[in-house]
Amino acid sequence: MKQTEEKECLKTVNERLLLLYSLEKLRGEDNIETVSMEEATEVALQSLKEKAKDKNITAEIHAVSNSDFDGDSFLVKQAAYSLIENAIDFSPRGSTVMVHILRKDGALQLKVTDQGTGIPEDSLSKIYKPFYSLARPDTGKASHGVGLALVRGIAELHDGFVDIENNSTAGVTATLTIPIKSFQIRTRKKAS
């Protein structure tokens, strides 16, 4: 790894660690706004365009017409980025990453599906732990292991959750679920 790449990697790890550490402190602060899950996802996809291009990976996005909810836009973009980055990292060259934004049971779901080999069964319970990471198929190297812990923290901050499961044929589907009125509900609870 070149010195410049090492510095960038360390910078990314530091930024994500600080964000992970700060998540609980952000709870209830004045950074609540109307967030478009589609827009957050588009920003993440745009940021990862070169990475996908390097592997000749196509990303397809399918979204409901209204994907707005109350939340923290910056954090939701970070969660979308981490899920899509993982899908690209674990996808074979020339494949497609599918991104679906759905409404289900009063919540929005961001579903990201790759066509990779899936997650070993013994690793499924560990993938949300900070610093736990699986080797990327292309390079054999693991990442910094902060992304999914960050996604889980962001989901919980929004009264939601993240679920990652192997598909029956190939690949993984990561689903971020956030209640549409998550912060309004919390505000009412705190005011009582």
Long-range contacts (C-beta under 8 A, 24 or more apart in sequence): 9-144, 12-144, 13-144, 13-146, 16-144, 16-146, 16-147, 16-150, 17-146, 19-75, 19-78, 19-150, 20-130, 20-146, 20-149, 20-150, 20-153, 23-75, 23-150, 23-153, 23-154, 23-157, 24-153, 24-157, 26-72, 26-75, 26-157, 27-157, 28-186, 28-190, 31-72, 31-74, 32-70, 32-71, 32-72, 32-183, 33-70, 33-71, 33-72, 33-73, 34-68, 34-69, 34-70, 35-68, 35-69, 35-70, 35-71, 35-72, 35-73, 35-76, 36-67, 36-68, 37-63, 37-67, 37-68, 37-69, 37-76, 37-80, 37-101, 37-108, 37-110, 37-178, 38-63, 38-67, 38-101, 39-67, 40-73, 40-76, 40-77, 40-80, 41-80, 41-84, 41-99, 41-101, 41-110, 43-77, 43-80, 43-81, 44-77, 44-80, 44-81, 44-84, 44-85, 45-84, 45-99, 47-81, 48-81, 48-84, 48-85, 48-88, 51-85, 51-88, 52-88, 52-97, 55-88, 55-91, 55-93, 55-94, 55-138, 56-93, 56-94, 57-88, 57-91, 57-93, 57-94, 57-95, 57-96, 57-97, 58-95, 58-96, 58-97, 59-84, 59-88, 59-96, 59-97, 59-98, 59-99, 60-96, 60-97, 60-98, 60-99, 61-99, 61-100, 61-101, 62-98, 62-99, 62-100, 62-101, 63-100, 63-101, 64-101, 64-102, 64-103, 64-108, 66-103, 67-101, 67-103, 67-108, 68-180, 69-108, 69-178, 69-179, 69-180, 69-181, 69-182, 70-180, 70-181, 70-182, 70-183, 70-184, 71-158, 71-178, 71-182, 71-183, 72-154, 72-157, 72-158, 75-154, 75-157, 75-158, 76-154, 76-158, 76-178, 78-150, 78-154, 79-110, 79-150, 79-151, 79-154, 79-155, 79-162, 79-176, 80-110, 80-176, 82-147, 82-148, 82-150, 82-151, 83-110, 83-112, 83-151, 83-162, 83-174, 83-176, 84-112, 85-147, 86-112, 86-114, 86-147, 86-148, 86-174, 87-112, 87-113, 87-114, 87-116, 87-172, 87-174, 88-114, 89-136, 89-138, 89-143, 90-114, 90-116, 90-117, 90-134, 90-136, 90-137, 90-171, 90-172, 91-115, 91-116, 91-171, 92-116, 92-137, 93-138, 103-180, 104-177, 106-179, 106-180, 106-181, 107-160, 107-177, 107-178, 107-179, 107-180, 108-177, 108-178, 108-180, 109-175, 109-176, 109-177, 109-178, 110-175, 110-176, 111-173, 111-174, 111-175, 112-173, 112-174, 112-175, 113-167, 113-171, 113-172, 113-173, 113-174, 114-171, 114-172, 115-170, 115-171, 116-170, 116-171, 116-172, 117-170, 117-171, 118-166, 118-167, 118-170, 118-171, 118-172, 119-164, 119-166, 119-172, 124-164, 124-165, 124-166, 127-164, 128-152, 128-162, 151-176, 158-182, 158-183, 159-183, 159-185, 159-186
